Amino acid sequence: YVTNAASAVITAYNGVEFINQPGTASNAGMILGSGAGTASTGVYFADGGRLGNLATGTIGGSVGVLFSHAAGTLSNAGTIASGLTSGTAVAFGAGFANRLVVVPGAVFQGGVDGGNTIAGSISSTLELAGGAGTGTLAGLGSQVVNFASVSFDAGAAWRVSGNSAGLAS
């Protein structure tokens, strides 16, 4: 389990990585993948896990957050960014029931991929959470893709724009 406090900074080739077992992390500070080129990841889950990025949290790398060989759950109230032009902020592995919870005020700089195509037997869920104020999610179907299910928490207020055709393609 990794807890990164609001004033803390973690910098490494892959900022934080969990390999050979599911991981759990909470971030209120900064986690940066500093590897050269396209190889670094802010937080990498080789075998699934859970990540909470709090409102003060920033995660960055060539890929911000990557879940690869098992299901992942990510709750984002802060900023997750790809340092690459047209890069990926969040990527979930295909074939797993992944879940992305977005809290009003969350920022994604780069694409967000739920991992599962519409033809797949398993789907990923995009959950728009309630919180202070109204959330905004742009690029649905173009920048935010491969989520077969979009749910709104009770009391949640969101402005969502995009094209539903690309949600699970």
Disulfide bonds with the S-S distance in Angstrom:
none
